[in-house]
């Protein structure tokens, strides 16, 4: 008997590996994403090698090793699935669940920062109370997010393992450069704005569309938005309204996976805050304007404001309430920008008179 012969892994070892592998993939992918803010400035080492410090070179090297190890150790569909799921979990699901818990646990405090007061609380009488639909909203939203991640992974599997062509997204050990990331983010978000407007208006609010009734009876049955409402809709309507406008630009321009996860993180944060119902947001005229337009669309019966940021509505004349330009003007007046400009102008004028 050979005592040095390796034995096959036990059932417990196999179960542990089954649990540990996706955690390691998701953690490595998120670690790569969170390293991007420090790695992108450090990429100047490739452009200005003379002036690059050892610390920036080490950041780039560490980032590259982390990302390359992740790509080489796991198949591309698995990396894309857990990376995408991890991004949605960290930047949308967990913050939204936190907001939902805060609104439910301390409603007397939450109502003070809600744009529409008590009606925007998940446990309010208008929303059905404690036995109302808040739990359905949470479960459907989480299910729709998972559905989108699974469909995206299915596309990747179809491309690589069935059709044997290149991956849908660019999943390589190379790191995208800052200019390439900025260019992809700009055109991806712009195309998302156009697709969201087109599909939302003509597929979900057209009398001839079979999805209109589904969208109306699900999403538009909510009195006011609160956490997790961004993904609450009939699954088919969710795919048309949220998933396709988000994923198709990345597929069309073939984003690098890192760029896509940055793009998805931005969208997830936008959905988290814009649909939270709060009137205190990180950015007043960007997220605040998006939030107010989405609220007018939901509470106004879907008569306008079909796009994400309001740019397409401004061009097509379907804005309800204040448009993008109005948001900028209102935010400028609130911050006293006009008065500050006048004061600076007067100061320059007085200085010129003194010199004369």
C-alpha positions as a Markdown table, in Angstrom:
| # | Residue | x | y | z |
|---|---|---|---|---|
| 1 | Unk | 0.0 | 0.0 | 0.0 |
| 2 | Unk | 1.4 | 3.3 | -1.0 |
| 3 | Unk | 0.9 | 5.7 | 1.9 |
| 4 | Unk | 2.1 | 8.6 | -0.3 |
| 5 | Unk | -0.6 | 8.1 | -2.8 |
| 6 | Unk | -2.9 | 11.2 | -2.9 |
| 7 | Unk | -6.5 | 10.5 | -2.0 |
| 8 | Unk | -9.5 | 11.9 | -3.9 |
| 9 | Unk | -11.1 | 15.0 | -2.3 |
| 10 | Unk | -13.9 | 14.3 | 0.2 |
| 11 | Unk | -17.4 | 15.5 | -0.3 |
| 12 | Unk | -16.8 | 18.3 | 2.2 |
| 13 | Unk | -13.7 | 19.5 | 0.3 |
| 14 | Unk | -15.6 | 19.5 | -2.9 |
| 15 | Unk | -18.5 | 21.5 | -1.4 |
| 16 | Unk | -16.0 | 24.0 | 0.1 |
| 17 | Unk | -14.3 | 24.5 | -3.3 |
| 18 | Unk | -17.7 | 25.0 | -4.9 |
| 19 | Unk | -18.5 | 27.8 | -2.4 |
| 20 | Unk | -15.0 | 29.3 | -2.4 |
| 21 | Unk | -14.4 | 29.5 | -6.1 |
| 22 | Unk | -17.2 | 32.1 | -6.9 |
| 23 | Unk | -16.3 | 34.1 | -3.8 |
| 24 | Unk | -12.6 | 34.3 | -4.9 |
| 25 | Unk | -13.6 | 35.2 | -8.5 |
| 26 | Unk | -16.0 | 38.0 | -7.3 |
| 27 | Unk | -13.5 | 39.2 | -4.7 |
| 28 | Unk | -10.7 | 39.3 | -7.2 |
| 29 | Unk | -12.8 | 41.1 | -9.8 |
| 30 | Unk | -14.1 | 43.7 | -7.3 |
| 31 | Unk | -10.5 | 44.2 | -6.0 |
| 32 | Unk | -9.5 | 44.9 | -9.6 |
| 33 | Unk | -12.3 | 47.4 | -10.0 |
| 34 | Unk | -11.5 | 49.2 | -6.7 |
| 35 | Unk | -7.9 | 49.4 | -7.7 |
| 36 | Unk | -8.8 | 51.3 | -10.9 |
| 37 | Unk | -9.0 | 54.8 | -9.3 |
| 38 | Unk | -5.4 | 54.4 | -8.2 |
| 39 | Unk | -4.2 | 52.5 | -11.1 |
| 40 | Unk | -5.5 | 54.8 | -13.8 |
| 41 | Unk | -3.4 | 57.8 | -12.7 |
| 42 | Unk | -0.5 | 55.4 | -12.3 |
| 43 | Unk | -0.8 | 54.4 | -15.9 |
| 44 | Unk | 1.0 | 57.6 | -16.7 |
| 45 | Unk | 4.1 | 55.5 | -16.1 |
| 46 | Unk | 3.7 | 54.3 | -19.7 |
| 47 | Unk | 3.5 | 57.8 | -21.0 |
| 48 | Unk | 6.0 | 59.6 | -18.8 |
| 49 | Unk | 8.5 | 56.9 | -17.7 |
| 50 | Unk | 11.1 | 59.5 | -16.7 |
| 51 | Unk | 8.9 | 61.2 | -14.1 |
| 52 | Unk | 7.1 | 58.1 | -12.8 |
| 53 | Unk | 7.7 | 57.2 | -9.2 |
| 54 | Unk | 8.4 | 53.8 | -7.8 |
| 55 | Unk | 5.1 | 53.8 | -6.0 |
| 56 | Unk | 3.1 | 54.4 | -9.1 |
| 57 | Unk | 5.0 | 51.7 | -11.0 |
| 58 | Unk | 4.3 | 49.3 | -8.1 |
| 59 | Unk | 0.5 | 50.2 | -8.3 |
| 60 | Unk | 0.4 | 49.4 | -11.9 |
| 61 | Unk | 2.4 | 46.2 | -11.5 |
| 62 | Unk | 0.2 | 45.0 | -8.6 |
| 63 | Unk | -3.0 | 45.8 | -10.5 |
| 64 | Unk | -1.8 | 44.0 | -13.6 |
| 65 | Unk | -0.7 | 40.9 | -11.7 |
| 66 | Unk | -4.1 | 40.8 | -9.8 |
| 67 | Unk | -6.1 | 41.1 | -13.0 |
| 68 | Unk | -3.9 | 38.7 | -15.1 |
| 69 | Unk | -4.1 | 36.1 | -12.4 |
| 70 | Unk | -7.8 | 36.3 | -12.2 |
| 71 | Unk | -8.2 | 36.0 | -16.0 |
| 72 | Unk | -5.7 | 33.1 | -16.4 |
| 73 | Unk | -7.1 | 31.1 | -13.5 |
| 74 | Unk | -10.8 | 31.1 | -14.5 |
| 75 | Unk | -12.8 | 30.8 | -17.8 |
| 76 | Unk | -14.2 | 34.0 | -19.2 |
| 77 | Unk | -17.9 | 33.3 | -18.6 |
| 78 | Unk | -17.2 | 32.6 | -14.9 |
| 79 | Unk | -15.2 | 35.8 | -14.5 |
| 80 | Unk | -17.8 | 37.9 | -16.3 |
| 81 | Unk | -20.7 | 36.3 | -14.2 |
| 82 | Unk | -19.2 | 36.8 | -10.8 |
| 83 | Unk | -17.6 | 40.2 | -11.7 |
| 84 | Unk | -21.0 | 41.5 | -13.0 |
| 85 | Unk | -22.9 | 40.0 | -10.0 |
| 86 | Unk | -20.4 | 41.5 | -7.6 |
| 87 | Unk | -20.7 | 44.9 | -9.1 |
| 88 | Unk | -24.5 | 44.9 | -9.0 |
| 89 | Unk | -24.4 | 43.5 | -5.5 |
| 90 | Unk | -22.0 | 46.2 | -4.1 |
| 91 | Unk | -23.2 | 49.2 | -6.0 |
| 92 | Unk | -27.0 | 48.5 | -6.3 |
| 93 | Unk | -28.4 | 45.7 | -4.2 |
| 94 | Unk | -26.6 | 46.2 | -0.9 |
| 95 | Unk | -27.1 | 50.1 | -0.8 |
| 96 | Unk | -30.7 | 49.8 | -1.9 |
| 97 | Unk | -31.4 | 47.1 | 0.7 |
| 98 | Unk | -29.7 | 49.4 | 3.3 |
| 99 | Unk | -32.0 | 52.3 | 2.2 |
| 100 | Unk | -35.0 | 50.0 | 2.4 |
| 101 | Unk | -34.1 | 48.9 | 5.9 |
| 102 | Unk | -33.5 | 52.5 | 7.0 |
| 103 | Unk | -36.9 | 53.6 | 5.6 |
| 104 | Unk | -38.7 | 50.7 | 7.3 |
| 105 | Unk | -36.9 | 50.8 | 10.6 |
| 106 | Unk | -36.8 | 54.5 | 11.3 |
| 107 | Unk | -39.7 | 56.0 | 9.2 |
| 108 | Unk | -40.0 | 59.0 | 11.5 |
| 109 | Unk | -36.5 | 60.0 | 10.5 |
| 110 | Unk | -36.6 | 58.9 | 6.9 |
| 111 | Unk | -39.8 | 60.8 | 6.1 |
| 112 | Unk | -37.9 | 64.1 | 6.7 |
| 113 | Unk | -35.5 | 63.5 | 3.8 |
| 114 | Unk | -38.1 | 62.0 | 1.4 |
| 115 | Unk | -39.0 | 64.3 | -1.6 |
| 116 | Unk | -42.7 | 63.2 | -1.4 |
| 117 | Unk | -43.0 | 62.6 | 2.3 |
| 118 | Unk | -44.8 | 59.6 | 3.8 |
| 119 | Unk | -46.1 | 58.3 | 0.5 |
| 120 | Unk | -42.5 | 57.4 | -0.5 |
| 121 | Unk | -42.0 | 55.2 | 2.6 |
| 122 | Unk | -42.2 | 51.4 | 1.8 |
| 123 | Unk | -44.5 | 50.7 | 4.8 |
| 124 | Unk | -46.8 | 53.7 | 4.4 |
| 125 | Unk | -50.6 | 53.2 | 4.0 |
| 126 | Unk | -50.3 | 54.3 | 0.3 |
| 127 | Unk | -47.8 | 51.5 | -0.3 |
| 128 | Unk | -50.0 | 48.9 | 1.5 |
| 129 | Unk | -48.6 | 49.1 | 5.0 |
| 130 | Unk | -46.5 | 46.3 | 6.6 |
| 131 | Unk | -48.5 | 43.7 | 4.7 |
| 132 | Unk | -48.2 | 45.5 | 1.5 |
| 133 | Unk | -46.1 | 45.0 | -1.6 |
| 134 | Unk | -42.6 | 46.1 | -0.2 |
| 135 | Unk | -41.5 | 42.5 | 0.1 |
| 136 | Unk | -42.7 | 41.8 | -3.5 |
| 137 | Unk | -40.8 | 44.8 | -4.8 |
| 138 | Unk | -37.7 | 43.6 | -3.1 |
| 139 | Unk | -37.9 | 40.0 | -4.3 |
| 140 | Unk | -38.9 | 41.0 | -7.9 |
| 141 | Unk | -36.1 | 43.6 | -8.1 |
| 142 | Unk | -33.5 | 41.1 | -6.8 |
| 143 | Unk | -34.8 | 38.5 | -9.2 |
| 144 | Unk | -34.7 | 40.8 | -12.2 |
| 145 | Unk | -31.1 | 41.8 | -11.4 |
| 146 | Unk | -30.1 | 38.1 | -11.3 |
| 147 | Unk | -32.0 | 37.5 | -14.5 |
| 148 | Unk | -30.0 | 40.2 | -16.3 |
| 149 | Unk | -26.7 | 38.8 | -15.0 |
| 150 | Unk | -27.6 | 35.2 | -16.0 |
| 151 | Unk | -28.7 | 36.3 | -19.5 |
| 152 | Unk | -25.4 | 38.3 | -20.0 |
| 153 | Unk | -23.5 | 35.2 | -19.0 |
| 154 | Unk | -25.5 | 33.1 | -21.3 |
| 155 | Unk | -24.6 | 35.4 | -24.2 |
| 156 | Unk | -20.9 | 35.0 | -23.2 |
| 157 | Unk | -21.2 | 31.2 | -23.1 |
| 158 | Unk | -23.0 | 31.2 | -26.5 |
| 159 | Unk | -20.2 | 33.2 | -28.1 |
| 160 | Unk | -17.2 | 31.3 | -26.6 |
| 161 | Unk | -18.4 | 27.7 | -26.0 |
| 162 | Unk | -21.1 | 27.2 | -28.5 |
| 163 | Unk | -20.3 | 29.4 | -31.5 |
| 164 | Unk | -16.5 | 29.3 | -30.8 |
| 165 | Unk | -16.0 | 32.9 | -31.6 |
| 166 | Unk | -14.4 | 35.7 | -29.7 |
| 167 | Unk | -16.0 | 36.7 | -26.4 |
| 168 | Unk | -18.9 | 39.2 | -26.4 |
| 169 | Unk | -16.9 | 41.5 | -24.1 |
| 170 | Unk | -13.1 | 41.9 | -24.3 |
| 171 | Unk | -11.8 | 39.7 | -21.5 |
| 172 | Unk | -8.0 | 39.8 | -21.7 |
| 173 | Unk | -5.1 | 40.3 | -19.3 |
| 174 | Unk | -4.3 | 43.7 | -20.9 |
| 175 | Unk | -5.5 | 46.7 | -19.1 |
| 176 | Unk | -7.5 | 49.4 | -20.9 |
| 177 | Unk | -5.8 | 52.9 | -21.1 |
| 178 | Unk | -7.5 | 56.0 | -19.5 |
| 179 | Unk | -8.4 | 57.5 | -22.8 |
| 180 | Unk | -10.0 | 54.3 | -24.1 |
| 181 | Unk | -12.0 | 54.0 | -20.8 |
| 182 | Unk | -13.2 | 57.6 | -21.0 |
| 183 | Unk | -14.2 | 57.2 | -24.7 |
| 184 | Unk | -16.1 | 53.9 | -24.1 |
| 185 | Unk | -17.9 | 55.3 | -21.1 |
| 186 | Unk | -19.0 | 58.4 | -23.0 |
| 187 | Unk | -20.3 | 56.7 | -26.0 |
| 188 | Unk | -21.8 | 53.8 | -24.0 |
| 189 | Unk | -23.8 | 56.1 | -21.7 |
| 190 | Unk | -24.9 | 58.2 | -24.7 |
| 191 | Unk | -26.1 | 55.1 | -26.6 |
| 192 | Unk | -27.8 | 53.9 | -23.4 |
| 193 | Unk | -29.7 | 57.2 | -23.2 |
| 194 | Unk | -31.0 | 56.9 | -26.8 |
| 195 | Unk | -31.9 | 53.2 | -26.4 |
| 196 | Unk | -33.7 | 53.8 | -23.1 |
| 197 | Unk | -35.8 | 56.6 | -24.6 |
| 198 | Unk | -36.7 | 54.6 | -27.7 |
| 199 | Unk | -37.5 | 51.3 | -26.0 |
| 200 | Unk | -39.2 | 52.9 | -23.0 |
| 201 | Unk | -41.4 | 55.2 | -25.1 |
| 202 | Unk | -42.3 | 52.9 | -28.0 |
| 203 | Unk | -42.2 | 49.5 | -26.4 |
| 204 | Unk | -43.5 | 50.2 | -22.9 |
| 205 | Unk | -45.8 | 53.2 | -23.5 |
| 206 | Unk | -47.3 | 52.6 | -26.9 |
| 207 | Unk | -50.9 | 51.5 | -27.2 |
| 208 | Unk | -50.0 | 48.9 | -29.8 |
| 209 | Unk | -47.2 | 47.3 | -27.7 |
| 210 | Unk | -48.1 | 44.1 | -25.7 |
| 211 | Unk | -45.6 | 45.2 | -23.0 |
| 212 | Unk | -47.5 | 48.4 | -22.2 |
| 213 | Unk | -50.1 | 46.7 | -20.0 |
| 214 | Unk | -47.4 | 44.8 | -18.1 |
| 215 | Unk | -45.3 | 47.9 | -17.5 |
| 216 | Unk | -48.4 | 49.8 | -16.4 |
| 217 | Unk | -49.8 | 47.2 | -14.0 |
| 218 | Unk | -46.4 | 46.5 | -12.4 |
| 219 | Unk | -44.1 | 49.5 | -12.3 |
| 220 | Unk | -46.7 | 52.3 | -12.6 |
| 221 | Unk | -48.8 | 50.8 | -9.8 |
| 222 | Unk | -46.3 | 52.2 | -7.3 |
| 223 | Unk | -47.5 | 55.5 | -5.7 |
| 224 | Unk | -43.9 | 56.8 | -5.4 |
| 225 | Unk | -40.4 | 55.5 | -5.9 |
| 226 | Unk | -38.3 | 54.1 | -3.0 |
| 227 | Unk | -35.2 | 51.9 | -2.7 |
| 228 | Unk | -35.1 | 48.9 | -5.2 |
| 229 | Unk | -37.9 | 50.4 | -7.4 |
| 230 | Unk | -35.5 | 50.9 | -10.3 |
| 231 | Unk | -35.5 | 47.1 | -11.0 |
| 232 | Unk | -39.1 | 46.5 | -10.1 |
| 233 | Unk | -41.2 | 45.6 | -13.2 |
| 234 | Unk | -42.5 | 42.6 | -15.0 |
| 235 | Unk | -39.4 | 40.6 | -16.1 |
| 236 | Unk | -40.0 | 41.2 | -19.8 |
| 237 | Unk | -40.5 | 44.9 | -19.2 |
| 238 | Unk | -37.3 | 45.0 | -17.1 |
| 239 | Unk | -35.3 | 43.4 | -19.8 |
| 240 | Unk | -36.5 | 46.0 | -22.4 |
| 241 | Unk | -36.3 | 49.0 | -20.1 |
| 242 | Unk | -33.1 | 48.3 | -18.0 |
| 243 | Unk | -31.1 | 45.4 | -19.2 |
| 244 | Unk | -31.0 | 45.9 | -23.0 |
| 245 | Unk | -30.2 | 49.6 | -22.9 |
| 246 | Unk | -27.4 | 48.9 | -20.4 |
| 247 | Unk | -25.9 | 45.8 | -22.1 |
| 248 | Unk | -26.3 | 46.5 | -25.8 |
| 249 | Unk | -23.8 | 49.5 | -25.8 |
| 250 | Unk | -21.2 | 47.3 | -24.2 |
| 251 | Unk | -21.8 | 44.5 | -26.6 |
| 252 | Unk | -21.9 | 46.9 | -29.6 |
| 253 | Unk | -18.6 | 48.7 | -28.7 |
| 254 | Unk | -17.2 | 45.5 | -27.2 |
| 255 | Unk | -16.1 | 47.0 | -23.9 |
| 256 | Unk | -13.2 | 45.6 | -22.0 |
| 257 | Unk | -14.6 | 43.8 | -19.0 |
| 258 | Unk | -12.9 | 46.3 | -16.6 |
| 259 | Unk | -14.5 | 49.2 | -18.5 |
| 260 | Unk | -17.8 | 47.5 | -18.5 |
| 261 | Unk | -17.7 | 47.0 | -14.7 |
| 262 | Unk | -16.9 | 50.7 | -14.3 |
| 263 | Unk | -19.8 | 51.5 | -16.6 |
| 264 | Unk | -22.1 | 49.2 | -14.7 |
| 265 | Unk | -21.0 | 50.6 | -11.4 |
| 266 | Unk | -21.9 | 54.1 | -12.5 |
| 267 | Unk | -25.3 | 53.0 | -13.7 |
| 268 | Unk | -25.9 | 51.0 | -10.5 |
| 269 | Unk | -25.1 | 54.0 | -8.4 |
| 270 | Unk | -27.4 | 56.2 | -10.5 |
| 271 | Unk | -30.3 | 53.7 | -10.1 |
| 272 | Unk | -29.6 | 53.4 | -6.3 |
| 273 | Unk | -29.8 | 57.2 | -5.6 |
| 274 | Unk | -32.2 | 58.3 | -8.3 |
| 275 | Unk | -34.9 | 55.9 | -7.3 |
| 276 | Unk | -34.3 | 56.2 | -3.5 |
| 277 | Unk | -36.9 | 59.0 | -3.1 |
| 278 | Unk | -34.5 | 61.1 | -1.1 |
| 279 | Unk | -34.2 | 64.8 | -1.6 |
| 280 | Unk | -30.6 | 64.8 | -0.2 |
| 281 | Unk | -28.4 | 63.3 | -2.9 |
| 282 | Unk | -24.6 | 63.4 | -3.6 |
| 283 | Unk | -25.1 | 65.6 | -6.7 |
| 284 | Unk | -27.8 | 68.1 | -6.8 |
| 285 | Unk | -28.3 | 68.9 | -10.5 |
| 286 | Unk | -27.2 | 65.5 | -11.8 |
| 287 | Unk | -28.7 | 62.8 | -9.6 |
| 288 | Unk | -31.2 | 65.2 | -8.1 |
| 289 | Unk | -32.5 | 66.1 | -11.6 |
| 290 | Unk | -32.6 | 62.5 | -12.7 |
| 291 | Unk | -34.5 | 61.6 | -9.5 |
| 292 | Unk | -37.1 | 64.3 | -10.0 |
| 293 | Unk | -37.7 | 63.4 | -13.6 |
| 294 | Unk | -38.1 | 59.7 | -12.8 |
| 295 | Unk | -40.6 | 60.6 | -10.0 |
| 296 | Unk | -42.6 | 62.8 | -12.4 |
| 297 | Unk | -42.7 | 59.9 | -14.9 |
| 298 | Unk | -43.8 | 57.4 | -12.4 |
| 299 | Unk | -46.3 | 59.6 | -10.5 |
| 300 | Unk | -47.6 | 61.3 | -13.7 |
| 301 | Unk | -48.7 | 58.1 | -15.4 |
| 302 | Unk | -45.8 | 57.9 | -17.9 |
| 303 | Unk | -46.7 | 60.9 | -19.9 |
| 304 | Unk | -43.0 | 61.9 | -20.5 |
| 305 | Unk | -39.5 | 61.7 | -19.2 |
| 306 | Unk | -38.7 | 58.4 | -20.9 |
| 307 | Unk | -34.9 | 58.7 | -20.9 |
| 308 | Unk | -32.4 | 58.2 | -18.1 |
| 309 | Unk | -30.7 | 61.6 | -17.9 |
| 310 | Unk | -33.3 | 63.7 | -19.8 |
| 311 | Unk | -31.2 | 64.6 | -22.8 |
| 312 | Unk | -33.3 | 62.6 | -25.3 |
| 313 | Unk | -36.5 | 64.0 | -23.8 |
| 314 | Unk | -35.1 | 67.5 | -24.2 |
| 315 | Unk | -34.3 | 66.9 | -27.8 |
| 316 | Unk | -37.7 | 65.2 | -28.5 |
| 317 | Unk | -39.8 | 67.7 | -26.5 |
| 318 | Unk | -41.2 | 65.1 | -24.1 |
| 319 | Unk | -39.8 | 66.5 | -20.9 |
| 320 | Unk | -42.3 | 66.8 | -18.0 |
| 321 | Unk | -41.5 | 69.6 | -15.5 |
| 322 | Unk | -37.9 | 70.9 | -15.5 |
| 323 | Unk | -35.6 | 69.6 | -18.1 |
| 324 | Unk | -31.8 | 69.2 | -18.0 |
| 325 | Unk | -31.1 | 72.9 | -18.7 |
| 326 | Unk | -33.6 | 73.9 | -16.1 |
| 327 | Unk | -32.0 | 71.6 | -13.5 |
| 328 | Unk | -28.6 | 73.3 | -14.1 |
| 329 | Unk | -30.1 | 76.8 | -13.9 |
| 330 | Unk | -32.0 | 75.9 | -10.7 |
| 331 | Unk | -28.9 | 74.4 | -9.1 |
| 332 | Unk | -26.9 | 77.4 | -10.0 |
| 333 | Unk | -29.4 | 79.8 | -8.5 |
| 334 | Unk | -29.6 | 77.6 | -5.4 |
| 335 | Unk | -25.8 | 77.8 | -5.0 |
| 336 | Unk | -25.8 | 81.5 | -5.8 |
| 337 | Unk | -23.5 | 81.1 | -8.8 |
| 338 | Unk | -25.0 | 84.2 | -10.6 |
| 339 | Unk | -24.4 | 86.4 | -7.6 |
| 340 | Unk | -20.8 | 85.1 | -7.2 |
| 341 | Unk | -20.1 | 85.8 | -10.9 |
| 342 | Unk | -21.5 | 89.4 | -10.4 |
| 343 | Unk | -19.3 | 89.9 | -7.3 |
| 344 | Unk | -16.2 | 88.7 | -9.1 |
| 345 | Unk | -17.1 | 91.0 | -12.1 |
| 346 | Unk | -17.5 | 94.0 | -9.7 |
| 347 | Unk | -14.2 | 93.1 | -8.0 |
| 348 | Unk | -12.4 | 93.1 | -11.4 |
| 349 | Unk | -14.0 | 96.4 | -12.3 |
| 350 | Unk | -12.9 | 98.1 | -9.1 |
| 351 | Unk | -9.4 | 96.7 | -9.6 |
| 352 | Unk | -9.3 | 98.2 | -13.1 |
| 353 | Unk | -10.5 | 101.6 | -11.9 |
| 354 | Unk | -7.8 | 101.7 | -9.2 |
| 355 | Unk | -5.1 | 100.9 | -11.7 |
| 356 | Unk | -6.3 | 103.8 | -13.8 |
